[in-house]
């Protein structure tokens, strides 16, 4: 039965590929994208003037030097954007799932006492296993704050 299916498939493919009519002439072939771009100079391709090798070096980023607790909460440009981190995180080490200095101040238990914004309830929901149930601790990937929240720079 398997052989019959294979034979029928091959017969169908062969029948479709050979129409029995010979083409009088092939249509003209257009230039490929590479051939078409070969005539355009590098200096006219990008958004910046000149080639990639002629660009001036970018100014270094100045990171925030404000200590935690000394900064003001910034207004979000859109409700869907995660809030930015208004203070420096340079000396906090890597923020990981296992090592998270953010929760020292932003955990719901201590945030009000230290004057920080508490981690919202949405960060304490396990959306995969029990959506809608707010737990006591921050869950899963929400523990790596810098996956969504960025430090304010100049």
Secondary structure, DSSP 4 states (H G I P E B T S, - for coil): -HHHHHHHHHHHHHHHH--S---SSPPPPPPPHHHHHTTS-GGGTSSSSS-GGGPPPPPPP-B--PPTTSSPPPPPSSTTSPPPB-S--TTS----SS--TTHHHHSTTTHHHHT-PPPPGGGGEETTTEEEEE-SS--GGGG-GGGT--B-B-
